[in-house]
């Protein structure tokens, strides 16, 4: 499947078998795929995501994305 820059497309994701190594970005990226990542590891790496509650600094204000 080819995706044009800035185009909104949907694609079905399916689990891959074998060595689970992904190649991409014109061969500039090569790495093993993680089977699972815990929510705390995800947040530590990428930040909050949908339905996470985020407290604003040291206030009692909480936002939900």
Secondary structure, DSSP 4 states (H G I P E B T S, - for coil): ----TT-----------TT-EEEETTTTEEEEPPS---HHHHHHHH---TT-EEE-TTSS-EEE-
